Amino acid sequence: MADHIEIAVVENLADDDLHQVEMLLSQLSTSATFDPGRVQSMLDASGVDLFVARDGGRIVGMATLVTFPLVTGWRGIVEDVVVSHQARGRGIARLLLSEITAESSRRRLRTLDLTSRPTRESALKLYASVGFERRETNVLRYSPPLN
């Protein structure tokens, strides 16, 4: 299991930490590009928290919590949930999500959303096991053209 794993929100990342985040990003998405400046902007942004899982000081997992106010109340979104290939199967994603859901309760968020592809059956089971419920909705996306 996830013994010796520490979950924390980070405000700064050392160069070695940035490299570990870059490696996790490559496992999360084949199309995403790593930009250390963007990561620092994310860390500096209000309403954005990067939760990391450390094993012996090394970052082996991460997830992002984004919170924002709407007319209907404070809402949250979970993004970029990933655990390194070498550390999977130890309950690290569950620890990350448990900490994020606890934080959403502390912040009294009205809802906390997370999306995942239907083909990721084991991930969907994990998300359900920590309290996320499937919604009857269509997720629509607009991608502005990059000039």
C-alpha positions as CSV (number, residue, x, y, z in Angstrom):
1,M,0.0,0.0,0.0
2,A,0.9,3.7,0.2
3,D,3.2,3.5,3.2
4,H,5.7,6.3,3.5
5,I,3.8,8.5,1.0
6,E,3.4,12.1,1.9
7,I,0.7,14.2,0.3
8,A,1.2,18.0,0.3
9,V,0.2,21.1,-1.6
10,V,3.3,22.7,-3.1
11,E,4.0,26.4,-3.6
12,N,7.4,26.0,-5.1
13,L,9.2,23.3,-7.0
14,A,13.0,22.8,-7.1
15,D,14.6,21.9,-10.5
16,D,14.5,18.2,-9.6
17,D,10.8,18.5,-8.6
18,L,10.1,20.2,-12.0
19,H,11.8,17.3,-13.8
20,Q,9.6,14.8,-11.9
21,V,6.5,16.8,-12.8
22,E,7.6,16.8,-16.4
23,M,8.0,13.0,-16.3
24,L,4.5,12.6,-14.8
25,L,3.0,14.9,-17.5
26,S,4.5,12.7,-20.2
27,Q,2.6,9.8,-18.6
28,L,-0.6,11.8,-18.3
29,S,-0.7,13.1,-21.9
30,T,1.1,12.3,-25.1
31,S,0.1,15.7,-26.6
32,A,0.8,18.1,-23.7
33,T,4.0,20.0,-23.6
34,F,5.9,20.8,-20.5
35,D,6.5,24.5,-19.7
36,P,8.2,25.3,-16.4
37,G,7.0,28.9,-16.6
38,R,3.4,27.7,-17.0
39,V,3.9,25.4,-14.0
40,Q,5.2,28.4,-11.9
41,S,2.2,30.5,-13.1
42,M,-0.1,27.8,-12.0
43,L,1.6,27.6,-8.6
44,D,1.3,31.4,-8.3
45,A,-2.4,31.5,-9.3
46,S,-5.0,32.0,-6.6
47,G,-7.6,29.2,-6.6
48,V,-5.1,26.6,-8.0
49,D,-3.4,24.0,-5.8
50,L,-1.0,21.3,-6.9
51,F,-1.2,18.3,-4.6
52,V,1.8,16.0,-4.9
53,A,2.6,12.6,-3.5
54,R,6.2,12.1,-2.4
55,D,7.9,8.8,-1.7
56,G,11.2,9.4,-0.1
57,G,11.2,13.0,-1.3
58,R,10.5,12.1,-4.9
59,I,7.3,13.2,-6.5
60,V,5.5,10.0,-7.7
61,G,2.0,11.4,-8.2
62,M,0.1,14.7,-8.6
63,A,-3.3,16.2,-9.0
64,T,-4.6,19.7,-9.4
65,L,-7.5,21.3,-7.5
66,V,-9.0,24.4,-9.1
67,T,-11.6,26.4,-7.1
68,F,-13.6,29.3,-8.3
69,P,-16.7,31.4,-7.3
70,L,-19.8,31.3,-9.4
71,V,-23.2,32.9,-8.9
72,T,-24.4,29.5,-7.8
73,G,-21.6,29.0,-5.2
74,W,-18.0,28.0,-4.9
75,R,-17.1,25.1,-7.3
76,G,-14.1,22.9,-7.8
77,I,-12.5,20.9,-10.6
78,V,-9.9,18.1,-10.2
79,E,-7.4,18.0,-13.1
80,D,-4.2,16.2,-14.1
81,V,-4.5,13.2,-11.8
82,V,-1.5,10.9,-12.5
83,V,0.8,8.5,-10.6
84,S,4.1,7.4,-12.1
85,H,4.1,4.0,-13.8
86,Q,6.6,2.6,-11.2
87,A,4.4,3.6,-8.2
88,R,1.0,2.5,-9.4
89,G,-1.0,0.0,-7.5
90,R,0.0,1.3,-4.1
91,G,-3.1,3.5,-3.4
92,I,-1.3,6.8,-4.2
93,A,-4.1,8.1,-6.4
94,R,-6.6,7.3,-3.7
95,L,-4.5,9.3,-1.2
96,L,-4.4,12.3,-3.5
97,L,-8.1,12.2,-4.2
98,S,-8.9,11.7,-0.5
99,E,-6.9,14.8,0.4
100,I,-8.5,16.8,-2.4
101,T,-12.1,15.8,-1.4
102,A,-11.3,16.6,2.2
103,E,-10.0,20.0,1.2
104,S,-13.2,20.6,-0.9
105,S,-15.2,19.9,2.2
106,R,-13.1,22.3,4.3
107,R,-13.6,25.0,1.7
108,R,-17.3,24.2,1.6
109,L,-17.3,23.8,-2.2
110,R,-20.8,23.2,-3.6
111,T,-19.5,20.7,-6.1
112,L,-16.2,19.1,-7.1
113,D,-16.1,17.8,-10.7
114,L,-13.6,15.4,-12.4
115,T,-13.8,14.1,-15.9
116,S,-12.3,10.9,-17.2
117,R,-12.6,8.9,-20.5
118,P,-15.1,6.0,-20.4
119,T,-12.4,3.6,-21.4
120,R,-10.5,4.2,-18.1
121,E,-12.6,1.7,-16.2
122,S,-10.2,1.2,-13.3
123,A,-9.8,5.0,-12.8
124,L,-13.6,5.4,-12.9
125,K,-14.0,2.7,-10.2
126,L,-11.4,4.5,-8.1
127,Y,-13.2,7.9,-8.5
128,A,-16.5,6.3,-7.5
129,S,-14.9,4.7,-4.5
130,V,-13.9,8.1,-3.1
131,G,-17.3,9.6,-3.6
132,F,-17.5,10.9,-7.2
133,E,-20.8,10.1,-9.0
134,R,-21.4,9.7,-12.7
135,R,-23.5,12.5,-14.0
136,E,-26.0,12.5,-16.9
137,T,-24.4,15.2,-19.0
138,N,-22.5,16.0,-22.1
139,V,-19.1,17.5,-21.8
140,L,-18.5,20.0,-24.6
141,R,-15.2,21.6,-25.5
142,Y,-14.2,24.5,-27.6
143,S,-10.6,24.8,-28.5
144,P,-9.7,28.3,-29.7
145,P,-7.4,28.3,-32.7
146,L,-3.8,28.9,-31.8
147,N,-2.3,31.7,-33.8
